[in-house]
């Protein structure tokens, strides 16, 4: 495991969390309209 591999793993986790938050906010926005 190199530093680059670790960085990619962390980045993918952050991106996945961000996508989850964005999709949840989008669904909430749709339901409030």
C-alpha positions in Angstrom: 0.0 0.0 0.0 1.6 3.2 -1.1 0.7 6.8 -0.1 -1.1 7.3 -3.4 -3.3 4.3 -2.8 -4.1 5.4 0.7 -5.0 8.9 -0.6 -7.2 7.5 -3.3 -9.0 5.4 -0.7 -9.6 8.4 1.6 -10.7 10.5 -1.4 -13.2 7.9 -2.5 -14.7 7.7 1.0 -15.0 11.5 1.2 -16.6 11.6 -2.3 -19.0 8.8 -1.4 -20.0 10.6 1.8 -20.5 13.9 -0.2 -22.7 12.1 -2.7 -24.8 10.6 0.0 -25.3 14.0 1.6 -26.1 15.7 -1.7 -28.6 13.0 -2.7 -30.3 13.1 0.7 -30.5 16.9 0.5 -32.0 16.6 -3.1 -34.6 14.1 -1.9 -35.5 16.3 1.0 -35.7 19.3 -1.3 -38.1 17.4 -3.6 -40.3 16.3 -0.7 -40.7 19.8 0.7 -42.0 21.2 -2.6 
